[in-house]
Amino acid sequence: MVINWTHIYKRYKGLWVALKDDEVSIIASGKTVKDVMEESKKEGFNASLLFRVPARIIP
């Protein structure tokens, strides 16, 4: 299954994000993994997928 993360890239360039199990819904975002994990826990989630959105895409 192909998942389009274009909307994530546009809004979260250069940030770390935590996604729900559907791999589309954002739980939290921040400048560091620690910030994202803390926010995820506050929201009641153990982030199953963390990744850093590239600041720019190099073709």
mmCIF file of the N, C-alpha and C atoms, coordinates in Angstrom:
data_MODEL
# 
_entry.id   MODEL 
# 
loop_
_atom_site.group_PDB 
_atom_site.id 
_atom_site.type_symbol 
_atom_site.label_atom_id 
_atom_site.label_alt_id 
_atom_site.label_comp_id 
_atom_site.label_asym_id 
_atom_site.label_entity_id 
_atom_site.label_seq_id 
_atom_site.pdbx_PDB_ins_code 
_atom_site.Cartn_x 
_atom_site.Cartn_y 
_atom_site.Cartn_z 
_atom_site.occupancy 
_atom_site.B_iso_or_equiv 
_atom_site.pdbx_formal_charge 
_atom_site.auth_seq_id 
_atom_site.auth_comp_id 
_atom_site.auth_asym_id 
_atom_site.auth_atom_id 
_atom_site.pdbx_PDB_model_num 
ATOM 1   N N  . MET A 1 1  ? 0.838  -1.181 0.000  1.00 0.00 ? 1  MET A N  1 
ATOM 2   C CA . MET A 1 1  ? 0.000  0.000  0.000  1.00 0.00 ? 1  MET A CA 1 
ATOM 3   C C  . MET A 1 1  ? 0.885  1.248  0.000  1.00 0.00 ? 1  MET A C  1 
ATOM 4   N N  . VAL A 1 2  ? 0.593  2.150  -0.880 1.00 0.00 ? 2  VAL A N  1 
ATOM 5   C CA . VAL A 1 2  ? 1.344  3.400  -0.987 1.00 0.00 ? 2  VAL A CA 1 
ATOM 6   C C  . VAL A 1 2  ? 0.648  4.465  -0.148 1.00 0.00 ? 2  VAL A C  1 
ATOM 7   N N  . ILE A 1 3  ? 1.431  5.162  0.665  1.00 0.00 ? 3  ILE A N  1 
ATOM 8   C CA . ILE A 1 3  ? 0.884  6.229  1.504  1.00 0.00 ? 3  ILE A CA 1 
ATOM 9   C C  . ILE A 1 3  ? 1.496  7.550  1.051  1.00 0.00 ? 3  ILE A C  1 
ATOM 10  N N  . ASN A 1 4  ? 0.652  8.521  0.797  1.00 0.00 ? 4  ASN A N  1 
ATOM 11  C CA . ASN A 1 4  ? 1.096  9.837  0.353  1.00 0.00 ? 4  ASN A CA 1 
ATOM 12  C C  . ASN A 1 4  ? 1.350  10.723 1.573  1.00 0.00 ? 4  ASN A C  1 
ATOM 13  N N  . TRP A 1 5  ? 2.606  11.059 1.791  1.00 0.00 ? 5  TRP A N  1 
ATOM 14  C CA . TRP A 1 5  ? 2.984  11.909 2.914  1.00 0.00 ? 5  TRP A CA 1 
ATOM 15  C C  . TRP A 1 5  ? 3.254  13.342 2.478  1.00 0.00 ? 5  TRP A C  1 
ATOM 16  N N  . THR A 1 6  ? 2.775  13.749 1.331  1.00 0.00 ? 6  THR A N  1 
ATOM 17  C CA . THR A 1 6  ? 3.008  15.100 0.831  1.00 0.00 ? 6  THR A CA 1 
ATOM 18  C C  . THR A 1 6  ? 2.511  16.148 1.817  1.00 0.00 ? 6  THR A C  1 
ATOM 19  N N  . HIS A 1 7  ? 1.333  15.922 2.389  1.00 0.00 ? 7  HIS A N  1 
ATOM 20  C CA . HIS A 1 7  ? 0.780  16.891 3.349  1.00 0.00 ? 7  HIS A CA 1 
ATOM 21  C C  . HIS A 1 7  ? 1.651  16.990 4.601  1.00 0.00 ? 7  HIS A C  1 
ATOM 22  N N  . ILE A 1 8  ? 2.284  15.891 4.982  1.00 0.00 ? 8  ILE A N  1 
ATOM 23  C CA . ILE A 1 8  ? 3.177  15.902 6.142  1.00 0.00 ? 8  ILE A CA 1 
ATOM 24  C C  . ILE A 1 8  ? 4.433  16.706 5.811  1.00 0.00 ? 8  ILE A C  1 
ATOM 25  N N  . TYR A 1 9  ? 4.993  16.474 4.639  1.00 0.00 ? 9  TYR A N  1 
ATOM 26  C CA . TYR A 1 9  ? 6.198  17.203 4.232  1.00 0.00 ? 9  TYR A CA 1 
ATOM 27  C C  . TYR A 1 9  ? 5.941  18.711 4.203  1.00 0.00 ? 9  TYR A C  1 
ATOM 28  N N  . LYS A 1 10 ? 4.825  19.116 3.620  1.00 0.00 ? 10 LYS A N  1 
ATOM 29  C CA . LYS A 1 10 ? 4.530  20.546 3.482  1.00 0.00 ? 10 LYS A CA 1 
ATOM 30  C C  . LYS A 1 10 ? 4.435  21.250 4.833  1.00 0.00 ? 10 LYS A C  1 
ATOM 31  N N  . ARG A 1 11 ? 3.867  20.575 5.819  1.00 0.00 ? 11 ARG A N  1 
ATOM 32  C CA . ARG A 1 11 ? 3.619  21.222 7.110  1.00 0.00 ? 11 ARG A CA 1 
ATOM 33  C C  . ARG A 1 11 ? 4.747  21.034 8.127  1.00 0.00 ? 11 ARG A C  1 
ATOM 34  N N  . TYR A 1 12 ? 5.498  19.935 8.026  1.00 0.00 ? 12 TYR A N  1 
ATOM 35  C CA . TYR A 1 12 ? 6.448  19.566 9.073  1.00 0.00 ? 12 TYR A CA 1 
ATOM 36  C C  . TYR A 1 12 ? 7.900  19.499 8.603  1.00 0.00 ? 12 TYR A C  1 
ATOM 37  N N  . LYS A 1 13 ? 8.255  20.236 7.572  1.00 0.00 ? 13 LYS A N  1 
ATOM 38  C CA . LYS A 1 13 ? 9.628  20.225 7.040  1.00 0.00 ? 13 LYS A CA 1 
ATOM 39  C C  . LYS A 1 13 ? 10.653 20.437 8.151  1.00 0.00 ? 13 LYS A C  1 
ATOM 40  N N  . GLY A 1 14 ? 11.643 19.546 8.211  1.00 0.00 ? 14 GLY A N  1 
ATOM 41  C CA . GLY A 1 14 ? 12.735 19.694 9.164  1.00 0.00 ? 14 GLY A CA 1 
ATOM 42  C C  . GLY A 1 14 ? 12.421 19.290 10.591 1.00 0.00 ? 14 GLY A C  1 
ATOM 43  N N  . LEU A 1 15 ? 11.219 18.796 10.856 1.00 0.00 ? 15 LEU A N  1 
ATOM 44  C CA . LEU A 1 15 ? 10.826 18.415 12.214 1.00 0.00 ? 15 LEU A CA 1 
ATOM 45  C C  . LEU A 1 15 ? 10.720 16.899 12.362 1.00 0.00 ? 15 LEU A C  1 
ATOM 46  N N  . TRP A 1 16 ? 10.780 16.440 13.599 1.00 0.00 ? 16 TRP A N  1 
ATOM 47  C CA . TRP A 1 16 ? 10.479 15.054 13.924 1.00 0.00 ? 16 TRP A CA 1 
ATOM 48  C C  . TRP A 1 16 ? 8.974  14.940 14.105 1.00 0.00 ? 16 TRP A C  1 
ATOM 49  N N  . VAL A 1 17 ? 8.396  13.846 13.652 1.00 0.00 ? 17 VAL A N  1 
ATOM 50  C CA . VAL A 1 17 ? 6.967  13.610 13.827 1.00 0.00 ? 17 VAL A CA 1 
ATOM 51  C C  . VAL A 1 17 ? 6.734  12.194 14.338 1.00 0.00 ? 17 VAL A C  1 
ATOM 52  N N  . ALA A 1 18 ? 5.657  12.038 15.080 1.00 0.00 ? 18 ALA A N  1 
ATOM 53  C CA . ALA A 1 18 ? 5.187  10.731 15.530 1.00 0.00 ? 18 ALA A CA 1 
ATOM 54  C C  . ALA A 1 18 ? 3.851  10.481 14.846 1.00 0.00 ? 18 ALA A C  1 
ATOM 55  N N  . LEU A 1 19 ? 3.721  9.311  14.256 1.00 0.00 ? 19 LEU A N  1 
ATOM 56  C CA . LEU A 1 19 ? 2.504  8.952  13.537 1.00 0.00 ? 19 LEU A CA 1 
ATOM 57  C C  . LEU A 1 19 ? 1.743  7.859  14.268 1.00 0.00 ? 19 LEU A C  1 
ATOM 58  N N  . LYS A 1 20 ? 0.423  7.888  14.121 1.00 0.00 ? 20 LYS A N  1 
ATOM 59  C CA . LYS A 1 20 ? -0.414 6.799  14.621 1.00 0.00 ? 20 LYS A CA 1 
ATOM 60  C C  . LYS A 1 20 ? -0.193 5.567  13.750 1.00 0.00 ? 20 LYS A C  1 
ATOM 61  N N  . ASP A 1 21 ? -0.786 4.465  14.141 1.00 0.00 ? 21 ASP A N  1 
ATOM 62  C CA . ASP A 1 21 ? -0.621 3.208  13.410 1.00 0.00 ? 21 ASP A CA 1 
ATOM 63  C C  . ASP A 1 21 ? -1.101 3.280  11.970 1.00 0.00 ? 21 ASP A C  1 
ATOM 64  N N  . ASP A 1 22 ? -1.997 4.225  11.658 1.00 0.00 ? 22 ASP A N  1 
ATOM 65  C CA . ASP A 1 22 ? -2.473 4.346  10.272 1.00 0.00 ? 22 ASP A CA 1 
ATOM 66  C C  . ASP A 1 22 ? -1.419 4.977  9.357  1.00 0.00 ? 22 ASP A C  1 
ATOM 67  N N  . GLU A 1 23 ? -0.320 5.449  9.944  1.00 0.00 ? 23 GLU A N  1 
ATOM 68  C CA . GLU A 1 23 ? 0.807  6.059  9.237  1.00 0.00 ? 23 GLU A CA 1 
ATOM 69  C C  . GLU A 1 23 ? 0.436  7.316  8.457  1.00 0.00 ? 23 GLU A C  1 
ATOM 70  N N  . VAL A 1 24 ? -0.651 7.964  8.848  1.00 0.00 ? 24 VAL A N  1 
ATOM 71  C CA . VAL A 1 24 ? -1.092 9.197  8.207  1.00 0.00 ? 24 VAL A CA 1 
ATOM 72  C C  . VAL A 1 24 ? -1.366 10.273 9.259  1.00 0.00 ? 24 VAL A C  1 
ATOM 73  N N  . SER A 1 25 ? -1.952 9.888  10.376 1.00 0.00 ? 25 SER A N  1 
ATOM 74  C CA . SER A 1 25 ? -2.341 10.835 11.423 1.00 0.00 ? 25 SER A CA 1 
ATOM 75  C C  . SER A 1 25 ? -1.147 11.178 12.314 1.00 0.00 ? 25 SER A C  1 
ATOM 76  N N  . ILE A 1 26 ? -0.941 12.469 12.519 1.00 0.00 ? 26 ILE A N  1 
ATOM 77  C CA . ILE A 1 26 ? 0.161  12.959 13.341 1.00 0.00 ? 26 ILE A CA 1 
ATOM 78  C C  . ILE A 1 26 ? -0.263 12.978 14.808 1.00 0.00 ? 26 ILE A C  1 
ATOM 79  N N  . ILE A 1 27 ? 0.573  12.414 15.662 1.00 0.00 ? 27 ILE A N  1 
ATOM 80  C CA . ILE A 1 27 ? 0.346  12.458 17.103 1.00 0.00 ? 27 ILE A CA 1 
ATOM 81  C C  . ILE A 1 27 ? 1.016  13.705 17.673 1.00 0.00 ? 27 ILE A C  1 
ATOM 82  N N  . ALA A 1 28 ? 2.273  13.924 17.269 1.00 0.00 ? 28 ALA A N  1 
ATOM 83  C CA . ALA A 1 28 ? 3.052  15.044 17.798 1.00 0.00 ? 28 ALA A CA 1 
ATOM 84  C C  . ALA A 1 28 ? 4.161  15.394 16.819 1.00 0.00 ? 28 ALA A C  1 
ATOM 85  N N  . SER A 1 29 ? 4.693  16.597 16.975 1.00 0.00 ? 29 SER A N  1 
ATOM 86  C CA . SER A 1 29 ? 5.846  17.013 16.172 1.00 0.00 ? 29 SER A CA 1 
ATOM 87  C C  . SER A 1 29 ? 6.725  17.914 17.022 1.00 0.00 ? 29 SER A C  1 
ATOM 88  N N  . GLY A 1 30 ? 7.999  17.997 16.654 1.00 0.00 ? 30 GLY A N  1 
ATOM 89  C CA . GLY A 1 30 ? 8.913  18.843 17.396 1.00 0.00 ? 30 GLY A CA 1 
ATOM 90  C C  . GLY A 1 30 ? 10.303 18.827 16.808 1.00 0.00 ? 30 GLY A C  1 
ATOM 91  N N  . LYS A 1 31 ? 11.180 19.633 17.413 1.00 0.00 ? 31 LYS A N  1 
ATOM 92  C CA . LYS A 1 31 ? 12.549 19.749 16.915 1.00 0.00 ? 31 LYS A CA 1 
ATOM 93  C C  . LYS A 1 31 ? 13.428 18.577 17.332 1.00 0.00 ? 31 LYS A C  1 
ATOM 94  N N  . THR A 1 32 ? 13.058 17.878 18.418 1.00 0.00 ? 32 THR A N  1 
ATOM 95  C CA . THR A 1 32 ? 13.862 16.745 18.882 1.00 0.00 ? 32 THR A CA 1 
ATOM 96  C C  . THR A 1 32 ? 12.974 15.521 19.101 1.00 0.00 ? 32 THR A C  1 
ATOM 97  N N  . VAL A 1 33 ? 13.613 14.354 19.071 1.00 0.00 ? 33 VAL A N  1 
ATOM 98  C CA . VAL A 1 33 ? 12.891 13.108 19.342 1.00 0.00 ? 33 VAL A CA 1 
ATOM 99  C C  . VAL A 1 33 ? 12.324 13.140 20.759 1.00 0.00 ? 33 VAL A C  1 
ATOM 100 N N  . LYS A 1 34 ? 13.100 13.671 21.694 1.00 0.00 ? 34 LYS A N  1 
ATOM 101 C CA . LYS A 1 34 ? 12.657 13.748 23.089 1.00 0.00 ? 34 LYS A CA 1 
ATOM 102 C C  . LYS A 1 34 ? 11.363 14.554 23.204 1.00 0.00 ? 34 LYS A C  1 
ATOM 103 N N  . ASP A 1 35 ? 11.306 15.704 22.543 1.00 0.00 ? 35 ASP A N  1 
ATOM 104 C CA . ASP A 1 35 ? 10.097 16.537 22.575 1.00 0.00 ? 35 ASP A CA 1 
ATOM 105 C C  . ASP A 1 35 ? 8.891  15.777 22.028 1.00 0.00 ? 35 ASP A C  1 
ATOM 106 N N  . VAL A 1 36 ? 9.102  15.071 20.923 1.00 0.00 ? 36 VAL A N  1 
ATOM 107 C CA . VAL A 1 36 ? 8.008  14.338 20.283 1.00 0.00 ? 36 VAL A CA 1 
ATOM 108 C C  . VAL A 1 36 ? 7.536  13.192 21.170 1.00 0.00 ? 36 VAL A C  1 
ATOM 109 N N  . MET A 1 37 ? 8.466  12.472 21.781 1.00 0.00 ? 37 MET A N  1 
ATOM 110 C CA . MET A 1 37 ? 8.091  11.364 22.663 1.00 0.00 ? 37 MET A CA 1 
ATOM 111 C C  . MET A 1 37 ? 7.313  11.871 23.883 1.00 0.00 ? 37 MET A C  1 
ATOM 112 N N  . GLU A 1 38 ? 7.763  12.970 24.465 1.00 0.00 ? 38 GLU A N  1 
ATOM 113 C CA . GLU A 1 38 ? 7.070  13.539 25.624 1.00 0.00 ? 38 GLU A CA 1 
ATOM 114 C C  . GLU A 1 38 ? 5.651  13.961 25.262 1.00 0.00 ? 38 GLU A C  1 
ATOM 115 N N  . GLU A 1 39 ? 5.489  14.630 24.133 1.00 0.00 ? 39 GLU A N  1 
ATOM 116 C CA . GLU A 1 39 ? 4.162  15.074 23.699 1.00 0.00 ? 39 GLU A CA 1 
ATOM 117 C C  . GLU A 1 39 ? 3.266  13.878 23.379 1.00 0.00 ? 39 GLU A C  1 
ATOM 118 N N  . SER A 1 40 ? 3.823  12.856 22.763 1.00 0.00 ? 40 SER A N  1 
ATOM 119 C CA . SER A 1 40 ? 3.055  11.646 22.443 1.00 0.00 ? 40 SER A CA 1 
ATOM 120 C C  . SER A 1 40 ? 2.520  10.998 23.713 1.00 0.00 ? 40 SER A C  1 
ATOM 121 N N  . LYS A 1 41 ? 3.374  10.917 24.731 1.00 0.00 ? 41 LYS A N  1 
ATOM 122 C CA . LYS A 1 41 ? 2.951  10.316 26.002 1.00 0.00 ? 41 LYS A CA 1 
ATOM 123 C C  . LYS A 1 41 ? 1.853  11.148 26.660 1.00 0.00 ? 41 LYS A C  1 
ATOM 124 N N  . LYS A 1 42 ? 1.949  12.485 26.574 1.00 0.00 ? 42 LYS A N  1 
ATOM 125 C CA . LYS A 1 42 ? 0.904  13.355 27.118 1.00 0.00 ? 42 LYS A CA 1 
ATOM 126 C C  . LYS A 1 42 ? -0.435 13.110 26.425 1.00 0.00 ? 42 LYS A C  1 
ATOM 127 N N  . GLU A 1 43 ? -0.373 12.797 25.126 1.00 0.00 ? 43 GLU A N  1 
ATOM 128 C CA . GLU A 1 43 ? -1.582 12.528 24.344 1.00 0.00 ? 43 GLU A CA 1 
ATOM 129 C C  . GLU A 1 43 ? -2.088 11.100 24.547 1.00 0.00 ? 43 GLU A C  1 
ATOM 130 N N  . GLY A 1 44 ? -1.331 10.294 25.313 1.00 0.00 ? 44 GLY A N  1 
ATOM 131 C CA . GLY A 1 44 ? -1.750 8.928  25.598 1.00 0.00 ? 44 GLY A CA 1 
ATOM 132 C C  . GLY A 1 44 ? -1.287 7.896  24.585 1.00 0.00 ? 44 GLY A C  1 
ATOM 133 N N  . PHE A 1 45 ? -0.256 8.214  23.824 1.00 0.00 ? 45 PHE A N  1 
ATOM 134 C CA . PHE A 1 45 ? 0.252  7.303  22.798 1.00 0.00 ? 45 PHE A CA 1 
ATOM 135 C C  . PHE A 1 45 ? 1.698  6.926  23.077 1.00 0.00 ? 45 PHE A C  1 
ATOM 136 N N  . ASN A 1 46 ? 2.018  5.700  22.734 1.00 0.00 ? 46 ASN A N  1 
ATOM 137 C CA . ASN A 1 46 ? 3.415  5.297  22.602 1.00 0.00 ? 46 ASN A CA 1 
ATOM 138 C C  . ASN A 1 46 ? 3.676  5.346  21.111 1.00 0.00 ? 46 ASN A C  1 
ATOM 139 N N  . ALA A 1 47 ? 4.436  6.305  20.679 1.00 0.00 ? 47 ALA A N  1 
ATOM 140 C CA . ALA A 1 47 ? 4.636  6.521  19.242 1.00 0.00 ? 47 ALA A CA 1 
ATOM 141 C C  . ALA A 1 47 ? 5.185  5.267  18.581 1.00 0.00 ? 47 ALA A C  1 
ATOM 142 N N  . SER A 1 48 ? 4.439  4.763  17.624 1.00 0.00 ? 48 SER A N  1 
ATOM 143 C CA . SER A 1 48 ? 4.880  3.557  16.942 1.00 0.00 ? 48 SER A CA 1 
ATOM 144 C C  . SER A 1 48 ? 5.793  3.870  15.769 1.00 0.00 ? 48 SER A C  1 
ATOM 145 N N  . LEU A 1 49 ? 5.707  5.075  15.244 1.00 0.00 ? 49 LEU A N  1 
ATOM 146 C CA . LEU A 1 49 ? 6.549  5.445  14.111 1.00 0.00 ? 49 LEU A CA 1 
ATOM 147 C C  . LEU A 1 49 ? 7.028  6.880  14.285 1.00 0.00 ? 49 LEU A C  1 
ATOM 148 N N  . LEU A 1 50 ? 8.331  7.037  14.406 1.00 0.00 ? 50 LEU A N  1 
ATOM 149 C CA . LEU A 1 50 ? 8.956  8.355  14.500 1.00 0.00 ? 50 LEU A CA 1 
ATOM 150 C C  . LEU A 1 50 ? 9.861  8.542  13.295 1.00 0.00 ? 50 LEU A C  1 
ATOM 151 N N  . PHE A 1 51 ? 9.824  9.710  12.706 1.00 0.00 ? 51 PHE A N  1 
ATOM 152 C CA . PHE A 1 51 ? 10.784 10.004 11.650 1.00 0.00 ? 51 PHE A CA 1 
ATOM 153 C C  . PHE A 1 51 ? 10.972 11.502 11.515 1.00 0.00 ? 51 PHE A C  1 
ATOM 154 N N  . ARG A 1 52 ? 12.112 11.860 10.948 1.00 0.00 ? 52 ARG A N  1 
ATOM 155 C CA . ARG A 1 52 ? 12.408 13.270 10.711 1.00 0.00 ? 52 ARG A CA 1 
ATOM 156 C C  . ARG A 1 52 ? 12.042 13.586 9.273  1.00 0.00 ? 52 ARG A C  1 
ATOM 157 N N  . VAL A 1 53 ? 11.196 14.577 9.114  1.00 0.00 ? 53 VAL A N  1 
ATOM 158 C CA . VAL A 1 53 ? 10.780 15.015 7.785  1.00 0.00 ? 53 VAL A CA 1 
ATOM 159 C C  . VAL A 1 53 ? 11.933 15.833 7.197  1.00 0.00 ? 53 VAL A C  1 
ATOM 160 N N  . PRO A 1 54 ? 12.375 15.512 5.996  1.00 0.00 ? 54 PRO A N  1 
ATOM 161 C CA . PRO A 1 54 ? 13.490 16.262 5.405  1.00 0.00 ? 54 PRO A CA 1 
ATOM 162 C C  . PRO A 1 54 ? 13.161 17.749 5.269  1.00 0.00 ? 54 PRO A C  1 
ATOM 163 N N  . ALA A 1 55 ? 14.169 18.587 5.443  1.00 0.00 ? 55 ALA A N  1 
ATOM 164 C CA . ALA A 1 55 ? 13.982 20.026 5.265  1.00 0.00 ? 55 ALA A CA 1 
ATOM 165 C C  . ALA A 1 55 ? 13.775 20.361 3.793  1.00 0.00 ? 55 ALA A C  1 
ATOM 166 N N  . ARG A 1 56 ? 14.375 19.543 2.925  1.00 0.00 ? 56 ARG A N  1 
ATOM 167 C CA . ARG A 1 56 ? 14.159 19.711 1.489  1.00 0.00 ? 56 ARG A CA 1 
ATOM 168 C C  . ARG A 1 56 ? 14.356 18.355 0.820  1.00 0.00 ? 56 ARG A C  1 
ATOM 169 N N  . ILE A 1 57 ? 13.751 18.207 -0.313 1.00 0.00 ? 57 ILE A N  1 
ATOM 170 C CA . ILE A 1 57 ? 13.864 16.965 -1.064 1.00 0.00 ? 57 ILE A CA 1 
ATOM 171 C C  . ILE A 1 57 ? 14.854 17.185 -2.199 1.00 0.00 ? 57 ILE A C  1 
ATOM 172 N N  . ILE A 1 58 ? 15.836 16.323 -2.252 1.00 0.00 ? 58 ILE A N  1 
ATOM 173 C CA . ILE A 1 58 ? 16.850 16.408 -3.306 1.00 0.00 ? 58 ILE A CA 1 
ATOM 174 C C  . ILE A 1 58 ? 16.498 15.390 -4.382 1.00 0.00 ? 58 ILE A C  1 
ATOM 175 N N  . PRO A 1 59 ? 16.269 15.850 -5.601 1.00 0.00 ? 59 PRO A N  1 
ATOM 176 C CA . PRO A 1 59 ? 15.877 14.910 -6.662 1.00 0.00 ? 59 PRO A CA 1 
ATOM 177 C C  . PRO A 1 59 ? 16.998 13.962 -7.054 1.00 0.00 ? 59 PRO A C  1 
# 
